[in-house]
Structures are given as structure tokens and as C-alpha cells.
Amino acid sequence: MANRILIVDDAAFMRMMIRDILTKNGYEVCGEANDGAQAIEKFKEVRPDLITMDITMPEMDGIAALKEIKKIDPNAKVIMCSAMGQQAMVIDAIQAGAKDFIVKPFQADRVIEAIKKTLG
């Protein structure tokens, strides 16, 4: 069975890029969300194997959403996505329980490497 992945990013273009990388590599995209609050609802609904989560989003950012998702499921696997220059936020995300992070613009091999490593 393909691993089911939830994509969270406020930019539709970024979601499309990640979806493209994932599907080409045999992963199933089981849902998408464009902010942290939506991510939490989708997580409860689809129970993905892994989440790719943007850090900077309107309404609720990725770190706040990560903390909420970890309350629901302490074993949830989340990979944070960030633009360059957000190192402090990446550290916060790792401390909040993120398994890894990938930097935008995405490189397909780095995305897949992070996912394989996280899913073990």
C-alpha cells in the first residue's frame, strides 16, 4: 500500500509541486490544506501516514498546527517546509516534534529523501 500524505501549504502552486513529486514517486496524496486550522481538521479526517507542513501560513502557522496535531496523535510524522532564512522557526518546529524539514524551492530528491527517512 502506498504511504498516504497530507500536504499543507497556503500557496496552491507549492501544493501542486509537492503533489507532483509525491505521485511520481508512488506516494498517495490523501488530502491538502491551505492553513494550520484546516490541516488539523484534515488530519483528523484522513489520518495520513505523513504530513508536509509549511511553516508560514495565515490564520494558524505550521508550528501551532504541528503542536495541535501532536496532541491528537503523539506519533504523527510531520516534515516542515520553509523558505530560506527561517532557521529559528525550523528549530522551533523540530522542538515541537517535526521529524525533518525541507527548504523551498523544493528539490525532488531532497523531498523524497526526507519522506523515506521519516517513514523509516
C-alpha positions as CSV (number, residue, x, y, z in Angstrom):
1,M,0.0,0.0,0.0
2,A,1.2,3.5,-0.9
3,N,2.0,5.8,2.0
4,R,-0.7,8.4,2.4
5,I,0.5,12.0,2.7
6,L,-1.3,15.2,3.6
7,I,0.1,18.4,2.0
8,V,-0.3,21.7,3.9
9,D,0.7,25.0,2.3
10,D,-1.1,28.3,1.8
11,A,0.3,28.5,-1.8
12,A,-1.6,26.3,-4.3
13,F,1.5,26.3,-6.6
14,M,3.6,24.8,-3.8
15,R,1.0,22.2,-3.0
16,M,0.9,21.3,-6.7
17,M,4.7,21.0,-6.8
18,I,4.8,18.7,-3.8
19,R,1.8,16.6,-5.1
20,D,3.7,16.2,-8.4
21,I,6.9,15.0,-6.7
22,L,5.0,12.6,-4.4
23,T,2.7,11.0,-7.0
24,K,5.7,10.5,-9.4
25,N,7.4,8.6,-6.6
26,G,4.5,6.3,-5.8
27,Y,3.0,8.1,-2.8
28,E,-0.7,8.8,-2.4
29,V,-1.8,12.4,-1.6
30,C,-4.8,11.8,0.7
31,G,-5.6,15.5,1.3
32,E,-4.5,19.1,1.1
33,A,-5.0,22.1,3.4
34,N,-4.1,25.7,3.0
35,D,-3.6,26.7,6.6
36,G,-2.9,25.2,10.0
37,A,-6.5,25.1,11.2
38,Q,-7.6,23.2,8.0
39,A,-4.6,20.9,8.5
40,I,-5.8,19.8,11.9
41,E,-9.3,19.1,10.6
42,K,-7.9,17.2,7.6
43,F,-5.5,15.2,9.8
44,K,-8.5,14.0,12.0
45,E,-10.4,13.2,8.9
46,V,-7.9,11.3,6.8
47,R,-5.2,10.1,9.3
48,P,-2.3,10.3,6.9
49,D,1.0,8.5,7.4
50,L,2.9,11.7,7.0
51,I,2.3,15.5,6.7
52,T,4.3,18.1,4.8
53,M,3.6,21.3,6.6
54,D,4.5,24.9,5.5
55,I,5.8,27.0,8.5
56,T,4.5,30.4,7.4
57,M,0.7,30.5,6.8
58,P,-2.2,32.8,7.5
59,E,-4.7,32.0,10.3
60,M,-2.6,29.4,12.0
61,D,1.0,28.8,11.2
62,G,2.6,25.4,10.8
63,I,4.2,25.3,14.2
64,A,1.0,25.9,16.0
65,A,-0.7,23.3,13.8
66,L,2.1,20.8,14.5
67,K,1.6,21.2,18.2
68,E,-2.1,20.6,18.0
69,I,-1.7,17.6,15.7
70,K,0.9,16.1,18.2
71,K,-1.7,16.5,20.9
72,I,-4.2,14.4,18.8
73,D,-1.5,11.8,17.8
74,P,1.9,12.0,19.5
75,N,3.2,9.6,16.8
76,A,2.2,11.9,13.9
77,K,5.0,12.3,11.4
78,V,5.4,15.8,10.1
79,I,8.0,17.3,7.8
80,M,8.2,21.1,7.9
81,C,8.7,23.2,4.7
82,S,10.3,26.6,5.0
83,A,11.8,29.3,2.8
84,M,15.5,30.1,3.3
85,G,16.3,32.3,6.3
86,Q,13.8,30.7,8.7
87,Q,16.3,28.8,10.7
88,A,14.9,29.9,14.1
89,M,11.4,28.7,13.1
90,V,12.9,25.4,11.9
91,I,14.5,24.9,15.3
92,D,11.1,25.7,17.0
93,A,9.4,23.2,14.6
94,I,11.9,20.4,15.5
95,Q,11.5,21.1,19.2
96,A,7.7,20.9,18.7
97,G,8.1,17.4,17.2
98,A,8.8,17.8,13.5
99,K,10.8,14.9,12.1
100,D,12.6,16.8,9.4
101,F,12.4,19.9,7.2
102,I,12.8,20.7,3.6
103,V,13.7,24.1,2.1
104,K,11.8,25.9,-0.7
105,P,12.3,25.9,-3.6
106,F,11.8,22.1,-3.4
107,Q,14.3,19.7,-4.9
108,A,12.5,16.4,-5.6
109,D,15.3,14.2,-4.4
110,R,15.5,16.1,-1.1
111,V,11.7,15.8,-0.6
112,I,11.8,12.0,-1.2
113,E,14.9,11.5,1.0
114,A,13.2,13.3,3.9
115,I,10.0,11.3,3.4
116,K,11.8,7.9,3.2
117,K,13.8,8.8,6.3
118,T,10.8,9.9,8.3
119,L,8.6,6.9,7.3
120,G,11.5,4.6,8.1
